[in-house]
Amino acid sequence: MGGLVLGLCLKKYAPDVDYDIYESAAELTEVGAGVGMSPRIWTIMQELGLEDELLTITGVQGQGGGAILRLVKGDEQELIDITQQNQLHTFHRSMLQQLLAKHLDAGDKIHFSKRLVSYSEPASTVDPIVLNFKDGTTATCDLVIGSDGVRSAVRRTMFSTFADEAEKNGKTEEASKLRAMVEPVWTGEVAYRGLTPASALSEDLVKFTSSLQIFVGKNRDAVIYPVSGGKIINVLGVVYTPGSGTVYDGPWVETSTSDEVGKLFDGWEPKVLAVLKSVGHPLCWAMHTTRKLPTYVKGRAALIGDAAHAMLPHQGAGVGQAFEDGYILATILSHSSVKLSNAAEALKIYDDVRRPFSQNVQQGSEDNAKRYQLRTDDWEDVTLEDSKAGQYDHAKLDVLAKEFMHQMQWSFDSSILGDRDQVEEKLRVLSV
Ligand SMILES: Cc1cc2nc3c(=O)[nH]c(=O)nc-3n(C[C@H](O)[C@H](O)[C@H](O)COP(=O)(O)OP(=O)(O)OC[C@H]3O[C@@H](n4cnc5c(N)ncnc54)[C@H](O)[C@@H]3O)c2cc1C
């Protein structure tokens, strides 16, 4: 997703930048799931001229529409409303991907079945970077942008090189910290996600699933919202294992069953439980993040999206942050003062602007995980049984509402256009 939006932004803002996309899969595919888009991201879609087509996909009409987001306590027999936010656009992931790919219309610029293993950057600032693929072939480029997800091969090369350099300089402690940046970290959370056709639900449940709802509960949460104009319902249930380590023992993605989900969410409000169980074969997804990287760039290489800042899905912000990276990077590469000779310096501006912002969002998603799963804001001592039985001080729900609203404010109060202005300011002092 991040790579496609970077391509679209280059096409629009920096048409003289020639690019190739190397994709390990044999074709573009997406998991069966939904994705949310906040106003900051909607601005990028507007800038790219995609607004009308996107509104057609969601079935939402008119400017700025989007769904109301409700926060509800769901692990008791009756639902308890906590608070609500407004205006998020929700999409079927593969439909969004298809639309982006259609507009990119990259043709033979997308090279499929090309799994990057590593890259090597020469000491000179102008000689080409060499990309090494698993099939033994190579390619060259002036800049390499790692948009290769949470297990990024670009991040592996970048941080292994940083660590080797530190070791050479006798900084062994720093070297081991840098090497730790290569591997993703398990968050203790496993997500059960999938889509269910609205036609398979009772009339009552179709009505129930017609808005964007986040259900909180002890050590579990669930997110349910309609996509594709309400024809399909996105269903996500998340289970947190207290005291879990940072390494997941088992396949990261496997198919589960509705029975398993039913057992995990046993005792939840009947309608929520019924919707969670309505996905026949949900994908069971061990959720990993990247550590907070000390930089997203090295020389003429940069990381964007999950490769740089894979985060938990508890603000629905991962895709959006990848889009913001692509937008800002293209703004930089489109600038008349950026040349091959100062490209490394220009990428540092990308790092300066995007890293603090995206790492704040990454932290916010982790904080929201604790809120949704009642592991913070004075909920720590409430047991799973007491939470289900409604035996807790209900004033805690007000604290949760306040903290949640405070957390989500960034996505409504700030604009990506402000970040673009900041970049342009910094580009003025770039040495040419
Ligand atoms: C359960 C769950 C729910 C989520 N819900 C939301 C949500 O509601 N909203 C939201 O915004 N985000 C959500 N996210 C996060 C979101 O999916 C990611 O942030 C987003 O997909 C990141 O985009 P990306 O382009 O950086 O990486 P990816 O989407 O992971 O794309 C990486 C691409 O690189 C390719 N690739 C990988 N390795 C190589 C290699 N070595 N060589 C060549 N190609 C390679 C892959 O095949 C893939 O096409 C969710 C994540 C999870 C796990």
The ligand as an SDF file (V2000), in Angstrom:
LIG
                    3D

 53 58  0  0  0  0  0  0  0  0999 V2000
   -4.8370   -7.0860   12.2010 C   0  0  0  0  0  0  0  0  0  0  0  0
   -4.4020   -5.8170   11.5540 C   0  0  0  0  0  0  0  0  0  0  0  0
   -5.3450   -4.8200   11.3120 C   0  0  0  0  0  0  0  0  0  0  0  0
   -4.9530   -3.6160   10.7270 C   0  0  0  0  0  0  0  0  0  0  0  0
   -5.8930   -2.6530   10.5280 N   0  0  0  0  0  0  0  0  0  0  0  0
   -5.5210   -1.4690   10.0060 C   0  0  0  0  0  0  0  0  0  0  0  0
   -6.4760   -0.4200    9.7890 C   0  0  0  0  0  0  0  0  0  0  0  0
   -7.6570   -0.5380   10.0590 O   0  0  0  0  0  0  0  0  0  0  0  0
   -6.0390    0.7420    9.2920 N   0  0  0  0  0  0  0  0  0  0  0  0
   -4.7330    0.9380    8.9680 C   0  0  0  0  0  0  0  0  0  0  0  0
   -4.3860    2.0380    8.5010 O   0  0  0  0  0  0  0  0  0  0  0  0
   -3.8100   -0.0230    9.1420 N   0  0  0  0  0  0  0  0  0  0  0  0
   -4.1650   -1.2180    9.6500 C   0  0  0  0  0  0  0  0  0  0  0  0
   -3.2360   -2.1890    9.8300 N   0  0  0  0  0  0  0  0  0  0  0  0
   -1.8310   -1.9180    9.4990 C   0  0  0  0  0  0  0  0  0  0  0  0
   -1.5840   -1.9470    8.0090 C   0  0  0  0  0  0  0  0  0  0  0  0
   -1.9790   -3.1930    7.4860 O   0  0  0  0  0  0  0  0  0  0  0  0
   -0.1170   -1.7210    7.6820 C   0  0  0  0  0  0  0  0  0  0  0  0
    0.3510   -0.6130    8.4110 O   0  0  0  0  0  0  0  0  0  0  0  0
    0.0850   -1.4490    6.1900 C   0  0  0  0  0  0  0  0  0  0  0  0
   -0.2980   -2.5620    5.4340 O   0  0  0  0  0  0  0  0  0  0  0  0
    1.5420   -1.1080    5.9120 C   0  0  0  0  0  0  0  0  0  0  0  0
    1.7540   -0.8920    4.5450 O   0  0  0  0  0  0  0  0  0  0  0  0
    3.1800   -1.1180    3.9090 P   0  0  0  0  0  0  0  0  0  0  0  0
    3.0460   -0.7880    2.4800 O   0  0  0  0  0  0  0  0  0  0  0  0
    4.2160   -0.4140    4.6920 O   0  0  0  0  0  0  0  0  0  0  0  0
    3.5040   -2.6490    4.1170 O   0  0  0  0  0  0  0  0  0  0  0  0
    2.7200   -3.9910    3.5720 P   0  0  0  0  0  0  0  0  0  0  0  0
    1.3020   -3.6270    3.3700 O   0  0  0  0  0  0  0  0  0  0  0  0
    3.1100   -5.0250    4.5300 O   0  0  0  0  0  0  0  0  0  0  0  0
    3.3900   -4.1990    2.1840 O   0  0  0  0  0  0  0  0  0  0  0  0
    4.7110   -4.6670    2.0420 C   0  0  0  0  0  0  0  0  0  0  0  0
    4.8630   -5.1930    0.6240 C   0  0  0  0  0  0  0  0  0  0  0  0
    6.2220   -5.5650    0.4240 O   0  0  0  0  0  0  0  0  0  0  0  0
    6.2750   -6.8810   -0.1130 C   0  0  0  0  0  0  0  0  0  0  0  0
    7.5530   -7.4440    0.3800 N   0  0  0  0  0  0  0  0  0  0  0  0
    7.8420   -7.8640    1.6140 C   0  0  0  0  0  0  0  0  0  0  0  0
    9.1290   -8.2660    1.6860 N   0  0  0  0  0  0  0  0  0  0  0  0
    9.6500   -8.0850    0.4610 C   0  0  0  0  0  0  0  0  0  0  0  0
   10.9560   -8.3000   -0.1120 C   0  0  0  0  0  0  0  0  0  0  0  0
   11.9730   -8.7970    0.6260 N   0  0  0  0  0  0  0  0  0  0  0  0
   11.1630   -8.0070   -1.4130 N   0  0  0  0  0  0  0  0  0  0  0  0
   10.1440   -7.4950   -2.1880 C   0  0  0  0  0  0  0  0  0  0  0  0
    8.8820   -7.2690   -1.7030 N   0  0  0  0  0  0  0  0  0  0  0  0
    8.6520   -7.5550   -0.3900 C   0  0  0  0  0  0  0  0  0  0  0  0
    5.0480   -7.5850    0.4110 C   0  0  0  0  0  0  0  0  0  0  0  0
    4.6800   -8.6750   -0.4070 O   0  0  0  0  0  0  0  0  0  0  0  0
    4.0250   -6.4460    0.3620 C   0  0  0  0  0  0  0  0  0  0  0  0
    3.4120   -6.3400   -0.8860 O   0  0  0  0  0  0  0  0  0  0  0  0
   -3.5960   -3.4020   10.3780 C   0  0  0  0  0  0  0  0  0  0  0  0
   -2.6530   -4.4250   10.5880 C   0  0  0  0  0  0  0  0  0  0  0  0
   -3.0540   -5.6130   11.1710 C   0  0  0  0  0  0  0  0  0  0  0  0
   -2.0230   -6.7030   11.4000 C   0  0  0  0  0  0  0  0  0  0  0  0
  1  2  1  0
  2  3  1  0
  2 52  2  0
  3  4  2  0
  4  5  1  0
  4 50  1  0
  5  6  2  0
  6  7  1  0
  6 13  1  0
  7  8  2  0
  7  9  1  0
  9 10  1  0
 10 11  2  0
 10 12  1  0
 12 13  2  0
 13 14  1  0
 14 15  1  0
 14 50  1  0
 15 16  1  0
 16 17  1  0
 16 18  1  0
 18 19  1  0
 18 20  1  0
 20 21  1  0
 20 22  1  0
 22 23  1  0
 23 24  1  0
 24 25  2  0
 24 26  1  0
 24 27  1  0
 27 28  1  0
 28 29  2  0
 28 30  1  0
 28 31  1  0
 31 32  1  0
 32 33  1  0
 33 34  1  0
 33 48  1  0
 34 35  1  0
 35 36  1  0
 35 46  1  0
 36 37  1  0
 36 45  1  0
 37 38  2  0
 38 39  1  0
 39 40  1  0
 39 45  2  0
 40 41  1  0
 40 42  2  0
 42 43  1  0
 43 44  2  0
 44 45  1  0
 46 47  1  0
 46 48  1  0
 48 49  1  0
 50 51  2  0
 51 52  1  0
 52 53  1  0
M  END
$$$$
